[in-house]
């Protein structure tokens, strides 16, 4: 794919934003003021509010939201609680606004490199695509990206269902085949680079990870160890055995001193019916609730294990 086409496709909003994650540049601040130097890696800026040092607040509609319930349950599992941000509880302001308080994952890092990775082969809930209405607007979105993507029948109808569009959208990225996609990265001293949803092939993924790691073998080793530990915890966790985990992200951060890696964003997590079991690796068939989270972990670990194996100028895919 030419760089021009790559940028053109990225100019289209192909997917919903990843979890909002704020990057805090380490600067002096007063206790009663918002910290300076905040910038958004991805997501809706209005959903995150900077709080005290080491804490961020994430806006919720109610304290019975699925994400609130997820963090409450995750925090009660000793091992699982260590692979997600620390959960400090709920708070309601005098204005009536409700928030959950979470660990600021950037605390203690200085000018860090950050990567946000959306996990799963399916990043939408089945309920989001149950409507079978044919939509001309989604057909127009599809042909703007790839005029040859619709079938002959879809061209004749000039309309597609939302499910068809969502599957097309997932196929444009590495989500469908790899079970993960790189949403955004930030390198030391540089602004975030977003709209990486069409980084799809193994070669493109390797090039992106290579630039992110910048030949730091110790960081690569630490991340692989951490990702493998997280995978093992997920496989054994009661929460993951009893929930569909849709649209969560792996958040990676490192600087010259330390490395961090967590699973974040549980707004689309849903408890499974008693008669439904998932292994988070099987292919999704409508109704089986599989989302490919652990398949994505397998592929992501492999991608990081394969990084930094070729050091040639031809591997410069992203000019960051």
MOUR-V297413 format. One record per pair of residues at least 12 apart in sequence whose C-alpha atoms are under 10 Angstrom apart, sorted by sequence separation. I is the first residue (numbers start at 1). J is the second residue. D is the distance in Angstrom with one decimal. If there is no record, write none. Layout:
BEGIN
i: (I I)
j: (J J)
d: (D D)
END
This chain:
BEGIN
i: (24 25 26 38 46 47 48 74 75 88 89 90 143 182 183 184 196 250 251 276 277 278 279 280 281 282 283 24 25 46 47 71 74 75 87 88 89 182 183 184 249 250 251 276 277 278 279 280 281 282 23 24 25 36 71 75 87 88 150 182 183 249 250 251 276 278 279 280 281 22 23 24 34 35 71 72 86 87 88 139 143 150 181 182 183 248 249 250 279 280 281 22 23 24 34 35 71 72 85 86 87 139 181 182 183 248 249 272 273 279 280 281 22 23 33 34 35 71 72 85 86 142 180 181 182 247 248 249 272 280 281 21 22 23 33 34 35 71 72 84 85 86 136 139 140 142 150 181 182 247 248 21 22 32 33 34 68 84 85 86 139 140 149 181 246 247 248 270 20 21 22 31 32 85 134 138 139 140 180 245 246 247 248 20 21 22 31 68 84 136 137 138 139 245 246 247 248 19 20 21 30 31 68 135 136 137 138 139 142 175 178 244 245 246 247 18 19 20 21 22 29 30 134 135 136 137 138 139 142 173 174 175 177 178 182 185 227 245 246 18 19 20 21 29 134 135 136 137 138 141 142 145 173 174 175 176 177 178 181 185 187 188 244 245 246 17 18 19 20 134 135 136 137 139 172 173 174 175 187 227 244 245 16 17 18 20 21 22 24 63 133 134 135 138 139 142 146 172 173 174 182 185 186 187 243 244 245 16 17 20 21 22 63 133 134 135 138 142 145 170 171 172 173 174 182 185 187 243 244 245 16 19 20 22 62 63 132 133 134 138 169 170 172 173 174 242 243 244 19 24 63 71 132 133 169 171 223 240 242 243 244 24 60 62 131 132 133 134 135 174 223 241 242 243 55 57 59 68 71 130 131 132 174 223 230 240 241 242 55 56 57 58 59 60 68 129 130 131 132 230 239 240 242 55 57 59 67 68 129 130 226 230 243 244 22 57 128 129 219 226 227 242 243 244 21 62 63 128 129 219 226 227 242 243 244 245 61 62 63 129 219 222 223 226 227 241 242 244 21 60 61 62 63 126 129 219 222 223 241 242 243 20 59 60 61 62 128 219 222 223 240 241 59 60 124 219 220 222 240 241 58 59 60 216 218 219 240 57 58 59 213 218 219 57 58 59 124 212 56 57 58 123 124 246 56 57 58 122 123 235 244 245 246 247 249 56 57 122 235 244 245 246 248 55 56 57 121 124 234 243 244 245 246 247 55 56 57 123 243 244 245 246 250 54 55 56 122 244 245 54 55 56 121 122 244 245 49 51 53 54 55 120 121 250 48 50 51 53 54 55 47 48 49 52 54 55 121 123 48 51 54 121 122 123 240 50 53 54 120 121 122 53 120 121 118 119 120 121 123 118 120 121 122 123 120 121 122 119 120 121 234 235 119 120 121 234 118 119 120 118 119 231 232 117 118 119 231 234 117 118 119 231 116 117 118 231 116 117 118 183 185 187 188 231 115 116 117 180 182 185 186 187 188 230 231 115 116 117 180 181 182 185 187 188 115 116 180 228 114 115 116 180 227 228 231 114 115 227 113 114 115 228 41 113 114 227 228 41 42 112 113 114 227 41 111 112 113 226 111 112 113 224 225 111 112 113 115 224 227 110 111 112 114 115 116 223 224 111 113 117 118 224 24 26 117 224 23 24 25 26 223 224 22 23 24 25 26 223 21 22 23 24 25 26 27 221 21 22 23 24 25 26 220 221 21 24 25 26 220 23 24 25 220 24 25 220 23 24 220 23 217 23 213 217 215 216 210 215 115 209 210 213 214 215 21 205 209 212 213 20 210 211 215 19 115 206 209 210 211 18 19 114 205 206 209 210 18 19 113 205 206 208 209 210 18 113 203 206 207 210 17 18 113 202 206 207 210 179 205 206 206 207 202 206 207 211 18 210 211 210 211 16 176 207 208 210 211 15 16 207 208 211 212 15 206 207 208 211 207 208 204 206 207 208 179 180 203 204 205 208 179 180 204 178 179 180 203 204 176 177 179 180 181 176 179 180 175 178 179 180 177 178 179 180 182 199 125 177 178 179 180 181 199 125 126 176 178 179 180 125 175 178 179 123 124 125 174 177 178 196 122 123 124 122 123 120 121 122 123 178 193 119 120 121 193 14 119 120 193 13 14 118 119 120 192 12 118 119 120 191 117 118 119 190 14 117 118 119 12 117 118 12 116 117 118 187 11 115 116 117 186 9 10 115 116 117 185 8 9 115 116 8 9 114 115 116 114 115 113 114 115 5 112 113 114 42 112 113 114 41 42 111 112 113 41 42 83 111 112 113 125 41 83 109 110 111 112 119 124 125 41 109 110 111 112 118 119 123 125 83 84 105 106 109 110 112 113 114 115 117 118 83 105 106 108 109 110 112 114 116 117 118 82 83 105 106 109 110 116 108 109 41 42 79 80 83 108 109 14 15 40 41 42 79 82 83 109 14 39 40 41 42 80 81 39 41 42 79 80 14 15 79 80 106 14 15 79 105 13 14 80 105 130 15 79 80 105 14 15 79 80 14 78 80 121 77 80 120 121 126 77 120 121 122 126 77 121 122 126 9 23 74 76 121 126 18 19 74 125 18 73 74 17 18 73 74 84 85 125 83 84 122 124 15 122 123 23 70 121 122 123 120 121 122 123 120 121 122 119 120 121 70 119 120 121 119 120 121 118 119 120 121 85 119 120 17 83 84 85 119 120 17 83 84 85 118 119 83 84 85 117 15 82 83 84 85 14 82 83 84 119 13 15 12 14 80 117 10 11 13 14 10 9 10 9 10 7 9 10 7 9 10 6 7 6 6 71 71 70 71 70 71 69 70 67 68 69 70 67 68 70 66 67 69 70 65 66 67 69 70 65 66 67 65 66 67 66 66 60 19 18 19 17 18 19 21 16 18 19 19 21 20 21 19 20 18 19 18 19 19 3 3 3)
j: (36 37 38 50 58 59 60 86 87 100 101 102 155 194 195 196 208 262 263 288 289 290 291 292 293 294 295 37 38 59 60 84 87 88 100 101 102 195 196 197 262 263 264 289 290 291 292 293 294 295 37 38 39 50 85 89 101 102 164 196 197 263 264 265 290 292 293 294 295 37 38 39 49 50 86 87 101 102 103 154 158 165 196 197 198 263 264 265 294 295 296 38 39 40 50 51 87 88 101 102 103 155 197 198 199 264 265 288 289 295 296 297 39 40 50 51 52 88 89 102 103 159 197 198 199 264 265 266 289 297 298 39 40 41 51 52 53 89 90 102 103 104 154 157 158 160 168 199 200 265 266 40 41 51 52 53 87 103 104 105 158 159 168 200 265 266 267 289 40 41 42 51 52 105 154 158 159 160 200 265 266 267 268 41 42 43 52 89 105 157 158 159 160 266 267 268 269 41 42 43 52 53 90 157 158 159 160 161 164 197 200 266 267 268 269 41 42 43 44 45 52 53 157 158 159 160 161 162 165 196 197 198 200 201 205 208 250 268 269 42 43 44 45 53 158 159 160 161 162 165 166 169 197 198 199 200 201 202 205 209 211 212 268 269 270 42 43 44 45 159 160 161 162 164 197 198 199 200 212 252 269 270 42 43 44 46 47 48 50 89 159 160 161 164 165 168 172 198 199 200 208 211 212 213 269 270 271 43 44 47 48 49 90 160 161 162 165 169 172 197 198 199 200 201 209 212 214 270 271 272 44 47 48 50 90 91 160 161 162 166 197 198 200 201 202 270 271 272 48 53 92 100 161 162 198 200 252 269 271 272 273 54 90 92 161 162 163 164 165 204 253 271 272 273 86 88 90 99 102 161 162 163 205 254 261 271 272 273 87 88 89 90 91 92 100 161 162 163 164 262 271 272 274 88 90 92 100 101 162 163 259 263 276 277 56 91 162 163 253 260 261 276 277 278 56 97 98 163 164 254 261 262 277 278 279 280 97 98 99 165 255 258 259 262 263 277 278 280 58 97 98 99 100 163 166 256 259 260 278 279 280 58 97 98 99 100 166 257 260 261 278 279 98 99 163 258 259 261 279 280 98 99 100 256 258 259 280 98 99 100 254 259 260 99 100 101 166 254 99 100 101 166 167 289 100 101 102 166 167 279 288 289 290 291 293 101 102 167 280 289 290 291 293 101 102 103 167 170 280 289 290 291 292 293 102 103 104 170 290 291 292 293 297 102 103 104 170 292 293 103 104 105 170 171 293 294 99 101 103 104 105 170 171 300 99 101 102 104 105 106 99 100 101 104 106 107 173 175 101 104 107 174 175 176 293 104 107 108 174 175 176 108 175 176 174 175 176 177 179 175 177 178 179 180 178 179 180 178 179 180 293 294 179 180 181 294 179 180 181 180 181 293 294 180 181 182 294 297 181 182 183 295 181 182 183 296 182 183 184 249 251 253 254 297 182 183 184 247 249 252 253 254 255 297 298 183 184 185 248 249 250 253 255 256 184 185 249 297 184 185 186 250 297 298 301 185 186 298 185 186 187 300 114 186 187 300 301 115 116 186 187 188 301 116 186 187 188 301 187 188 189 300 301 188 189 190 192 301 304 188 189 190 192 193 194 301 302 190 192 196 197 303 104 106 197 304 104 105 106 107 304 305 104 105 106 107 108 305 104 105 106 107 108 109 110 304 105 106 107 108 109 110 304 305 106 109 110 111 305 109 110 111 306 111 112 307 111 112 308 112 307 114 304 308 307 308 303 308 209 303 304 307 308 309 116 300 304 307 308 116 306 307 311 116 212 303 306 307 308 116 117 212 303 304 307 308 117 118 212 304 305 307 308 309 118 213 303 306 307 310 118 119 214 303 307 308 311 281 307 308 309 310 306 310 311 315 123 315 316 316 317 123 283 314 315 317 318 123 124 315 316 319 320 124 315 316 317 320 317 318 315 317 318 319 291 292 315 316 317 320 292 293 317 292 293 294 317 318 291 292 294 295 296 292 295 296 292 295 296 297 295 296 297 298 300 317 244 296 297 298 299 300 318 245 246 296 298 299 300 246 296 299 300 245 246 247 296 299 300 318 245 246 247 246 247 245 246 247 248 303 318 245 246 247 319 141 246 247 320 141 142 246 247 248 320 141 247 248 249 320 247 248 249 320 145 248 249 250 144 249 250 145 249 250 251 320 145 249 250 251 320 144 145 250 251 252 320 144 145 251 252 145 146 251 252 253 252 253 252 253 254 145 252 253 254 183 253 254 255 183 184 253 254 255 184 185 226 254 255 256 268 185 227 253 254 255 256 263 268 269 186 254 255 256 257 263 264 268 270 229 230 251 252 255 256 258 259 260 261 263 264 230 252 253 255 256 257 259 261 263 264 265 230 231 253 254 257 258 264 257 258 191 192 229 230 233 258 259 165 166 191 192 193 230 233 234 260 166 191 192 193 194 232 233 192 194 195 232 233 168 169 233 234 260 169 170 234 260 169 170 236 261 286 172 236 237 262 172 173 237 238 173 237 239 280 237 240 280 281 286 238 281 282 283 287 239 283 284 288 172 186 237 239 284 289 182 183 238 289 183 238 239 183 184 239 240 250 251 291 250 251 289 291 183 290 291 192 239 290 291 292 290 291 292 293 291 292 293 291 292 293 243 292 293 294 293 294 295 293 294 295 296 261 295 296 194 260 261 262 296 297 195 261 262 263 296 297 262 263 264 296 195 262 263 264 265 195 263 264 265 300 195 197 195 197 263 300 194 195 197 198 195 195 196 196 197 195 197 198 196 198 199 196 198 198 199 264 265 265 266 266 267 266 267 265 266 267 268 266 267 269 266 267 269 270 266 267 268 270 271 267 268 269 268 269 270 270 271 267 247 247 248 247 248 249 251 247 249 250 251 264 264 265 264 265 264 265 265 266 267 317 318 319)
d: (7.7 5.3 9.5 8.4 9.0 5.1 9.8 9.4 6.5 7.4 5.6 9.3 9.5 9.1 6.3 6.0 9.4 5.7 6.2 7.3 8.3 5.9 9.1 4.7 6.7 9.2 9.4 6.0 6.5 8.1 8.0 8.5 8.7 9.2 7.7 5.2 7.7 8.8 5.3 8.3 8.3 4.6 6.8 7.9 8.8 8.7 8.3 5.2 5.5 7.9 8.0 4.9 8.6 9.8 8.8 10.0 6.2 5.8 9.5 6.1 5.7 5.7 6.3 9.8 9.9 9.5 8.8 5.1 4.7 9.9 5.6 7.0 8.5 7.0 8.6 7.4 8.6 4.8 7.6 7.9 9.8 9.7 8.0 6.4 9.1 6.9 5.3 8.9 7.7 6.6 8.0 6.4 5.5 9.2 6.1 8.1 6.4 9.3 9.8 5.6 6.6 8.4 6.4 8.7 8.9 5.8 6.3 9.9 9.7 9.2 8.9 9.5 5.8 6.3 9.2 6.9 8.7 9.4 8.0 6.2 5.0 9.7 9.9 8.3 7.1 9.3 4.9 8.8 7.9 9.8 9.2 8.7 4.9 6.8 8.6 8.4 8.5 8.8 9.9 9.6 5.3 8.6 9.8 9.1 7.8 9.0 9.4 7.3 8.9 7.3 5.8 6.2 6.2 8.8 8.9 9.8 9.4 9.1 7.7 9.1 6.1 7.8 8.2 7.5 9.1 7.4 8.0 9.5 7.1 5.8 8.1 8.9 8.3 7.0 9.5 9.2 4.8 9.2 9.5 9.4 7.5 7.9 7.7 7.1 6.4 9.3 6.8 8.7 9.7 8.3 8.9 6.8 5.5 7.1 8.2 6.3 8.2 9.1 5.4 7.2 9.5 8.2 8.3 9.5 5.8 7.2 6.3 8.4 9.8 8.8 8.5 9.9 9.0 5.3 8.0 9.0 6.7 4.2 9.1 8.3 9.9 9.9 8.5 8.2 4.0 8.4 7.5 9.4 7.1 8.4 7.7 9.6 8.7 9.1 8.0 8.9 9.2 6.7 5.7 5.9 5.5 5.9 8.6 9.1 8.8 4.8 6.6 9.9 7.1 8.5 10.0 9.6 5.2 7.2 9.8 9.4 9.3 8.9 8.7 9.5 8.5 9.3 8.2 4.6 8.1 6.3 5.3 8.0 6.7 5.3 5.3 8.8 9.9 9.4 7.5 4.5 6.6 8.0 6.6 10.0 5.5 6.8 10.0 4.6 8.6 9.0 9.7 7.5 8.9 9.9 9.1 4.8 5.8 9.0 7.7 7.9 9.8 5.8 6.0 4.2 8.6 9.9 8.0 9.1 6.5 5.2 8.9 8.1 7.2 7.1 7.7 8.9 7.3 7.9 4.7 7.3 6.5 8.4 9.2 8.9 9.0 8.5 4.8 6.8 9.3 7.5 9.3 5.5 6.2 10.0 9.9 9.5 6.8 8.2 9.8 9.1 8.7 5.8 7.7 9.4 9.3 9.4 7.1 8.4 8.6 8.7 4.4 6.3 9.8 9.8 9.4 9.1 5.6 7.8 9.5 8.6 8.3 9.6 6.0 5.2 10.0 10.0 9.5 9.6 7.5 7.2 9.8 9.7 9.6 9.8 9.6 9.4 5.6 8.9 9.2 9.7 9.9 9.1 9.3 9.3 7.2 7.8 8.6 9.5 9.0 9.2 8.8 8.3 9.5 9.8 9.8 9.6 9.7 9.9 7.0 8.0 8.2 8.1 9.5 8.2 8.6 9.9 8.3 8.5 9.0 9.8 9.2 10.0 5.6 7.4 9.4 8.4 9.7 9.4 8.6 8.7 8.3 4.9 9.9 8.4 7.6 8.5 8.9 7.8 9.5 8.9 7.4 8.2 8.7 7.6 7.0 8.8 7.3 8.2 9.7 8.4 8.0 6.5 8.1 9.4 9.1 9.3 7.4 8.9 9.8 7.4 7.9 8.1 9.8 8.0 6.6 8.3 8.2 8.7 8.0 9.3 7.2 7.9 7.0 9.9 9.7 8.7 7.4 5.7 8.2 9.8 9.6 9.7 8.9 7.3 9.0 7.4 5.9 5.4 9.4 8.2 9.5 9.6 8.9 8.8 8.4 4.4 7.0 9.8 10.0 6.8 8.7 9.1 5.2 6.6 9.2 9.6 9.7 5.7 5.4 9.0 7.8 10.0 9.4 5.5 6.5 8.9 9.4 9.5 8.3 4.5 7.5 8.9 9.6 8.2 9.9 9.2 9.1 8.9 9.7 5.7 6.2 8.2 9.0 6.3 8.7 6.3 8.5 6.4 5.4 8.8 9.6 9.6 9.7 9.1 7.0 6.8 8.8 9.0 5.7 6.3 9.0 7.9 9.9 7.0 8.7 7.8 9.2 8.5 4.9 5.5 7.2 9.6 6.9 6.0 4.8 9.0 7.5 10.0 9.0 10.0 8.9 8.6 9.4 4.9 8.5 9.9 9.2 9.8 8.9 10.0 9.8 7.8 7.7 9.8 9.1 9.8 9.6 9.3 8.1 8.5 9.9 8.1 9.9 9.1 5.6 8.3 7.1 9.4 9.8 8.8 7.5 8.6 9.8 4.8 6.9 10.0 6.3 4.5 10.0 7.4 7.8 6.9 9.4 8.0 9.6 7.0 7.7 9.4 8.1 4.2 9.2 9.2 4.4 6.6 9.5 8.1 6.1 5.4 9.0 8.0 8.6 4.4 8.3 5.6 6.7 9.6 9.7 6.6 5.3 8.8 7.0 9.9 5.6 6.3 9.9 9.9 8.8 4.5 6.3 9.9 6.2 5.4 9.4 9.1 10.0 9.9 9.4 6.5 7.4 5.5 7.3 9.8 9.4 9.3 9.2 9.7 7.9 8.7 8.0 7.7 5.3 8.9 10.0 9.3 9.4 9.7 9.7 9.8 5.9 6.3 8.7 8.2 8.1 4.4 9.1 9.2 7.5 8.5 9.3 5.4 6.5 9.1 7.4 5.0 8.7 9.9 8.5 5.3 6.6 8.3 7.1 8.8 8.1 7.8 4.5 8.5 6.5 7.9 9.6 7.0 5.2 9.6 8.5 5.6 8.5 9.1 9.0 5.7 8.1 8.9 9.2 6.1 9.5 9.0 6.4 9.7 8.4 9.6 9.5 8.7 8.7 9.0 9.3 9.9 9.4 9.6 8.6 8.9 9.8 6.6 8.9 9.2 8.4 7.9 7.9 6.9 8.3 8.6 6.3 9.0 7.9 9.5 9.0 8.7 6.3 7.5 9.8 7.6 9.7 8.8 8.6 8.0 9.1 9.7 8.4 6.3 6.9 8.3 9.3 8.8 7.0 7.7 7.8 9.8 9.0 6.5 10.0 8.7 8.7 8.1 9.1 9.6 8.8 8.8 9.5 8.7 9.3 8.1 8.9 8.7 10.0 6.2 9.1 8.0 8.7 8.4 8.3 9.5 8.6 9.6 7.1 9.9 8.1 9.8 9.4 9.5 8.8 8.5 7.8 6.5 9.4 5.7 8.9 7.8 9.7 8.1 7.4 7.8 6.5 5.6 8.2 8.6 7.2 9.4 9.8 9.2 8.2 8.8 6.6 8.5 9.8 7.2 7.9 8.9 9.5 9.9 10.0 7.8 5.7 8.6 8.7 8.9 9.0 8.0 9.2 9.3 9.7 9.4 9.8 9.1 10.0 8.6 7.9 9.0 9.0 9.0 9.7 9.5 9.0 9.9 8.0 9.1 9.3 5.7 8.3 9.2 9.6 9.8 8.6 6.5 7.0 8.3 6.0 6.6 8.5 9.4 7.5 9.7 8.4 8.7 8.3 9.3 9.2 9.7 5.8 8.1 6.6 8.9 6.6 9.8 8.9 8.6 10.0 9.8 8.0 8.5 8.8 8.9 5.8 5.1 9.1 7.4 3.8 7.8 9.5 5.9 7.6 9.8 10.0 9.6 9.2 9.0 9.1 8.6 7.7 9.1 9.7 9.5 10.0 9.5 8.8 7.0 7.1 6.8 8.1 5.9 8.2 8.9 6.4 8.7 9.8 9.4 7.9 9.6 9.6 5.3 6.8 6.9 4.6 8.2 9.1 7.7 8.1 9.7 9.6 9.0 6.8 9.4 9.9 8.9 7.8 6.8 7.5 9.3 9.4 9.4 6.2 7.8 9.2 8.5 6.4 5.7 8.8 9.1 9.9 6.1 5.3 8.1 9.0 8.5 4.3 6.9 8.5 5.2 6.5 7.7 6.5 5.0 8.9 7.9 9.8 9.9 6.0 6.5 8.8 8.6 9.4 8.0 4.9 8.3 9.5 9.8 6.1 6.0 6.5 8.4 9.0 7.4 5.1 8.9 5.6 6.5 8.1 4.4 9.3 9.6 9.8 5.6 6.8 7.9 6.3 5.4 9.0 9.2 7.0 10.0 5.4 6.2 6.8 9.4 9.0 8.9 4.6 9.5 7.1 7.6 9.4 8.2 8.7 6.7 8.0 9.2 8.0 9.0 7.7 7.2 6.3 9.0 9.7 9.8 10.0 8.8 9.1 8.8 9.4 8.7 10.0 6.2 8.0 9.5 9.6 9.5 9.5 9.4 9.6 6.2 9.2 7.5 9.6 8.6 8.7 9.4 9.7 9.9 9.9 9.7 8.9 9.6 8.2 9.2 8.0 9.7 9.6 9.6 7.6 8.9 8.6 9.9 8.2 8.1 9.0 8.8 9.7 8.4 9.8 6.0 9.4 9.2 9.4 9.0 9.3 8.9 8.8 8.1 8.1 7.2 9.9 9.8 8.7 7.5 9.1 10.0 6.2 9.4 6.9 6.6 7.2 8.9 6.0 8.1 9.2 7.9 9.7 8.5 9.1 8.8 9.7 10.0 9.4 6.7 8.5 8.2 9.6 8.1 9.2 9.0 9.7 8.5 9.6 7.7 9.3 8.5 9.1 7.1 8.3 9.1 9.8 9.5 7.8 8.3 8.3 7.6 9.9 9.3 9.6 9.0 9.8 8.0 8.0 10.0 9.9 9.3 8.8 7.0 9.6 6.8 8.4 8.9 7.2 9.2 9.4 10.0 9.1 9.8 9.5 9.7 8.8 9.7 8.2 7.4 9.6 8.3 8.9 5.1 9.2 9.2 5.8 6.8 9.6 5.5 5.0 8.7 8.9 4.6 7.2 9.2 7.8 4.4 9.7 5.8 7.7 8.0 9.6 8.6 7.4 7.2 9.6 9.1 5.6 10.0 9.8 8.6 6.7 6.0 8.5 9.4 7.5 5.1 7.6 9.2 7.8 5.1 5.0 6.9 9.9 9.2 8.2 6.1 6.0 9.5 8.6 9.6 8.8 9.0 9.2 7.9 7.8 8.7 7.4 9.9 9.2 8.8 7.5 9.1 8.8 5.5 9.1 6.8 9.8 7.1 8.9 9.1 6.8 9.3 7.4 9.5 9.3 9.3 7.4 8.7 9.7 9.3 9.5 7.7 6.5 9.9 9.2 8.3 7.5 8.3 9.6 9.7 4.9 8.1 7.2 7.3 4.4 9.4 8.6 10.0 6.0 7.2 9.7 9.2 7.8 7.1 6.9 9.8 6.5 8.9 6.8 8.8 9.4 8.4 7.6 7.5 9.7 8.0 7.0 8.7 9.4 7.2 9.8 9.4 9.3 9.6 9.6 7.3 8.4 9.8 5.6 8.3 8.9 8.9 8.4 8.9 9.9)
END
